[in-house]
Amino acid sequence: MGKGEAGPVGQKLAIALAFGSSAAVMVLELVSLRLVAPYIGLTLETNTAVIGVALAAIATGAALGGRFADVVPPQRTLGPLLLFGGALVMLILPVVRWTGQALARDASDLVFLVLAVTLFAPASLLAAVTPMVTKLRLATLEQTGTVVGRLSAYATVGGIVGTVLTGFVFVATVPISTIVLTLGAVLVVVGAALTLLLRGVQAAVKPVALALIGATLTVVAPRPCEVETAYHCARVGADPDRESGRTLYLDETRNSYVDLKDPTYLQFEYIKSFAAAINGSWPEGRRLDALHIGGGGLTMPRYLTATRPGTKNQVYEIDRAVVELDKRELGVRTGPDLAVTVKDGRLGVRSEATDSRDLIIMDAFSGLAVPWHLTTRELITDVRRVLRPDGVYLINVIDNGKALFAKAEIKTVQAVFPYVAVIARKDELAGQSGGNFVVVASDRPIAVPAIAGRLEPNMELSDQPAGFVGDAPVLTDDYAPVDQLLTTYSS
């Protein structure tokens, strides 16, 4: 047996089972992050919690799998483990989506709890596979180190392969539902084959029936996405009150609003503040060289093209599928006045020539948070390099409660630009509530009266935000706890 093929499970099959079960756990972990995003968002805390659940499941499965391997012959439990694991995998998607649709708006914590339970159960069963096959491969004490080390190594490699394939291939090419169904089906087939081989037909009936139920529920479960992108659950919704109005939803948030017939129509409050800042900073109709970090529905590039003929818009949008959705359903046409490049915004800024842009707009979000690497002093310093001496930098910041992140971002901008102003509602500037803050920064004095005169009646502009910012930290590449600042607003 030391050379590998004696006993009920040969060496090659044992390696394949350890490799495959570990790969399946990592696929589940990454897919679970995508499943929960449309209902509770995707932040560092969400990522951490899902990873924690997966690791707890792996630890539990490994411990219980090893214990039961010493009590019950593994050849009796190995096949059913994979069978039930596959059946439970097929139940994850319908359970999470139905729960999310029913409760997400009022009980996002409950949605996550449901996900945690539905992820923990199959992940634990799959994690028990490696100690089971290890037990089957052990013939003598002299082999223990070799067998345990070999199977542990292949299990680790399987986890790596599952992670890489999911992150780089699966999520980017096929819908989440397809990934879940395929993974569940593969586990069921392998589990059924092992059960038939090691125990007979009768032991496979119940878990196969459960898998069929899960597959059926997955097919009929609600789908929150029109398009499952590499980063978002995306869809476009029609405005029932405006025939040509369209809203782009990314995950659980309204990302952009566009009017297909009238690009000058602006609905979102912060977008109107962007327009006020632009029109107050330059004469009407003057063409601009504009750079947009984050595309969304491309509302501002359309507006600038319509109101300032000859304006050149360069957009950096990281999500290719969102760009394709814009073209397909929002009527976006690229050309001399609009260039859209699929690229991370920070890399886009880095590639821009010095003193090449009049206007830079930062409107990039992952869920409700600006990606941390687009908030730091180093990034803002690079933005200043790209702007012309009379250029203007605009940032859309969303925050809650005490607005700790908004204050930190304003403080960071003040560390780079000599002139900084903030547009928000009066209660927001008083620190009484969170909301949308539009930060205006420049190397030239900000045209406060001209901008303020163009704002909506409920909006105010403050060019002395020091009292609002207080002792907020400056965000750097070495220290930018964006998600934590956003989620500790009630402290």
N, C-alpha and C positions, 0 to 999 in steps of 0.2 A: 504493500500500500504506500510505502515511502516514495515510489516512483510514480504513483499517481492514479491508477485506474481501477483498483480494487474497491469493493464496498458499493453502497447504493448510490453514492454521488462521486463521480470521478473528479480528478483535479481540475480539468478544463471547465467542467460544469460548475464546480465550486467557485472558481475564479470568476466565471461569467455571472453567477448569481450575486456574488459580493460586489462586483463592479456595477452591474445593472441596478441593483436595489439602491445603492448609494447615489448613483446618477439620478434615479427617479426621485429621491428625496430632494435633491437640489433643484430639479425641474419644478417640483411642487412648490418649493419655497419662493422661487422667482415668479412663478405664475400667480401665486397667492398675492404677491404685492400688486400685480396688475389687476387682479379681481377686485381688490378692496378699494383701489384708487378712485373709481367713479363715485363712491359713496361717502368716503371719509377723507379723501385727499391722499397725497403721497408726500410725506415729510420725512426728515431724519428719524423722528420718533416712530413713525409708522414702520419704516424700514427696520429700525432697531427691534421693535416689538415682534415683527414677523420672524426676524432672524432668531430672536430669543425663543420663540415658540418652537421653531424648527430644531434648534439645538437641544431644547428640553425634550422634544420628541425623540431625537437621536439617542440622547443619554438614557431615557426611559426604555426605549426599545432595545438598546444594547444590553442594559442591565437585566431586564426581564427575559430577553431572548436567551442570554447566557444561563440564567437560572432555570428556565423551563427546559433548556437543552439537557440539563443534568437530571431532570425529573421525568420528562416525557421523551421517548425516542424522536429525534429530530425528523426522521423520515415520515413520521405521522403528521407533523405540524408544518413542515416547510412549504408544501404545496398550498394548503389552506391559508397560510400567512400571505402569500402573494395573491391568492384569489380574493380574499377579503380586502387586502390592501388595494387592489385594483378596483374592486366594487365601490369602496369608500371614496377613492379618487373621483370616480364618475359622479358621486353625489355632491362633491364640493361645489361645483359651479352652480347647479340649480338652487342649492340651499342658500349660498351666499347671495345670489342675484335676487331671489324672491325675498329674502330678509332685507337686503339693501333697498329694494324698490318699496317695501312696505314701511321701513323704519328709519332709513338713512337721515331724513330731515330732522327727526326728533330724537333719535337714539343711535348716534354713530358709534358710541362705545359698545352697544349691544351688537351692532353689525360686526365690529372687530372681534367680539367674544365668540360669535358664531363662526367666523373664519378661523379663529384660534382652535376651536374644538374640532372643526372639520378638517383642519390641516394636521393637528396633533395625532388624531387617530390613525390615519393611513401611514403617516411618516413614522410613527412608533412601530407599526407592524413591519414596515420595510426595513427599519433599522435593526430589527431582530433577526433578519436573514443572515447577516454575516456571522454572529456567534453560533447560529444553528449549523451553518455549513462548516464552520471551524470545528465544531464538535464531531461532525460526521467524518471529517478528514483526519482527525487525530487517531493514530493507531497505537503509538507508544509515547511515553514521556520524553524519549529522546528526540521526538519530532516536534514537540510543542513550540519551541521558538521559531523554527522554520515555517511551520504551518500558519501560526498566528501572525507572524510578521508578513508572510507572503499575502495572505488574504486581507490583512489590514491595509497593506500597500495598494493592492488592487481596488479595494473599496475607496480609498482616498483618491486614486486616479479616476475612478468612476465619478466621484463627486465633482472633481475638477472638470471632467468632460461634460457632465450634465450642466454645470454652471456656464461654461463657455458656449456650448451649443445653444442653450436657451437664450443667453444674453445677446449673442452675435448672429444667430441663425433663426431659431424658432420664432421668437417674438417679432422679429423683423419681417418674417415672410408668411406666417400663417396666423389665423385668429386664435385667441386664447381658448375658445371652446374646442377647436380642433386639437390643440395641444393636449388639453385635459382628456378628451375622448380617446385620442390615440394612446396616450400614456396608460390610461386605465385599461384599454383593450389589450395592449401588449402584456401588462401585468396579469390580466385575467387569463389570457391564452397560455402564458408561461406557467402560471399557477395551476391551471386546469391540467396541462400536460404533466406537470410534476405529481399532481394529486392522482391522476390516472395511473402513472408509472409506479408510484410508491404506495398508494392506498386503494385504488379502484374507483369505479364510476360513482358510487353512491356518495362519497365524500365531496364530490365536486358540484352536486346539484344545487344546493342552497346558495353558495356564494356566486355561482354563475347567474342564478335567478336575480340576486341582488344587483349584480352588475348590469343586467338587462334593464332593470328598473331605473338605475342611475343613468344609463345611456338615454333612455326614453325621456326622463325628466330634463336632462341636459339639452336635448333637442328642442323641447317646448319651453324652456326657461326664458324669461324676459331678457332682451339684449339692450343694454343701455347705450351701445355704441352704433354709430353708422359705420365708422372706420376704427379699427384697433390699430393704432400706430405704434411705433417703437417706444413712444413716450407717453401717449395719452389715449384715452377713450374719447373719440371725437365724433361730433355730429353737428348738422346744421338744422336749425328750426326756423320755420316761417313765423313772422309776426302777425298774429290775428288782427291787429289794429292798423297795420300798414302793409298794403298789398306787396310792395316791393322790398319790405324789410326782412332781413335775415340775421339770425343770431348764431354765432359759432360757439359751441360748447366744447370745452376741453376738460375731461373728467367731470367734476361736479360744479364747475364754475362757468359763468357766462364770460367768455374770453373777448369776443368782439361783436359789434353790431355794424352792419353795412346796409345801405339802401342801394339796391341794384340799379335804380334809375337816377338817383340823386346822390353823388359822392360827397356833396357839401352838407348833407344832412348828418348831424352828429347826435347820438342819443346819450351815450355814457357821459357822466359828469366830468370825469377826469380827461376825457378826450376833448370836451369843450374847453377845459382849462389849458390843455396843450395848444389848442387853436388860438386861445386868447394870448398865451405867452408868445407864440410865433408872430401873430398879427400885430402885437404890441411892440415887437422887437425889430420888425422890418416894415418898410412901406408896403402897402397892398400891391399885389401883383408882381413884386420882385421875385425873380427866380432864385432858387436856393440849391445848393448841393447838400443833400440830406442823407444821413446814415441812420438806419433803423435797426436796433438790436432786438430781435423778436418780431415775428411777422404776424402771427394770428390771422385775422381776417383782412389785414392790410388796409385798415380804415384810414390811417394817417397818410400813407403814400397816395391813396386815391384822392384824399382831400387836397393835398398839396399840388397834385397834378391838375386838379380842376380849378383851384384858386390862384395858382402861381404857375402859369404856362411856362414850359421850358425847364422846370425843376427836374433835377436828376435824383432819383431815389435808389439807394442801394440798401437792400434788406438782407440781413443774415438771420435765417430761421433754421434751427437745428433739426426740425422734424419734416422730413421729405413728404410724408403722407399728408401733413397739414397743408403744405403747398399744393399738392395734387388735389386735395379737397377744395381749396380756394379756387383753383382753375376750373374744376368740374362743376361746382355748385354756386360759387360766388362771382363768377364771371371775370376772374383775374386774367389779364393778358400782359405778359412781360414784353418789354421793348426798350426803345431808347430812353424813355422816362422812368422805367421801372426794371431794375435788375434784382432778381431774387437768387441768393446763393444759399445752398444747404450747407450750413457751417455753424459751429459753436460761436456764439457772439464774441467771446473773448478773443478767440483766434481771428475772428473777422476784424475786430478793432486793431489787433496787432498787425494785420496785413495792410492796413490803410496807410497812405502816405501822410507825412507831416504837413500840417496846415492845408488840408485838402477839403474840409467840410465846414459849411456854415452852421449846420444843425445836426445834432446827434440826439436821438430819442431812445431811451432805454425803457422798453416795455416787454420784458421777457419774464415769464413765470413758470415755475414748476408747482402746480397746485396753486396755492395762494402766496407762495414765497418766491421772491427773486432768487434765482440760483446764487448761492453764496459767493461764487467766484466772480460774479458780475456786480458785487457790492463793495469791493475792497478799495483801499487807497491806491494800490498798484494799478488796478483797472482804471480808476478815475484819472490817475496821472497819465495813462496812455490815451484816454479820451481827450484830455487837455492837449496832448501832443497833436492829435489829429485835427482838432478844431482850429479854425483861423482865429486871429486875435480878437475879432468881434463876434466870434461864434457863440452859440448857446447850447447848453446841455440840459435836456429835460429827462426826468426820471419819474416813472409811476411807481409809487410805493403803497402797498396795502398793508394795514396793520390793525390790531385790535386793542381794546381796552386802553391801557396806559401808553400804547404806541412806543414801546421800548425799541423795537427794530427801526421804526421810522426816525426816531431821535438819533439813533446810532448812525443811520445812513446819512442824515443831514449833517451830523458832526463830521463824518468822513469826507463828505463833499466840501465842507468848510476847510478841511485840512489841505485841500488841493487848490480850490478856486477862491479868488479874493472877494467875489460877489456872489452871494447865495440868497435866494428867496424861496418861500414855501407858499403854495396855494392849497387851501383846504377850507372846510366850513369853520365857522367861528368856534363851535364847541370842540371841534377837533384840535384847532390851534390852542385852545385853552386847556388841552390835556384831559378833557372830560369824556372823550370817547375816541375810538379808533375809526378808521375809514380809509379813503384814498387821499394820499398826499402827493402833490406834484411838486417836485423840486426843480428849481430853475437856477442854473449856475453859469457863470461867464467870467471872462477876463476883463470885460467892460462893465461899467455900471448898468444895472438892470433898469429897464424902462418901467419903473413902478407905476406911475400914473396911467401910462398908455395901456399897460397890461390890466391893471385893476379896472379900468373903464370898460374893458371888454369881457369881464368875468360875469358869470351868472349871478343873479341877485343874492343868492345864499352863500356865495363864495367870497373869501377874503385872501389878500396877499400880504404876507409879512416878510419884509426884507431885513428884519432884525430877529431872527429865530433863536438867538442865544438863550433867552428865557425859557423857551419851549424845550430846547435841547438839553439844557442843564449839564450834568456831568456824564452824559452818555459816552460810551467808549468809541474809539475810532476803529473801524473794521479794517483788518489787514489780511494778507494771504496767510499769515501765521495765526490769526485769531479772528474768526468771523462766525460766531455762533448764531447764525440767522434764525434757524428753526427754533432754537431755545428761546431767543428773544421774542419770537412770535407767540410762543406757547406759555410764556411765564407772565403774561400781561396782568393777571389777576393777583400777583404777589404784592 
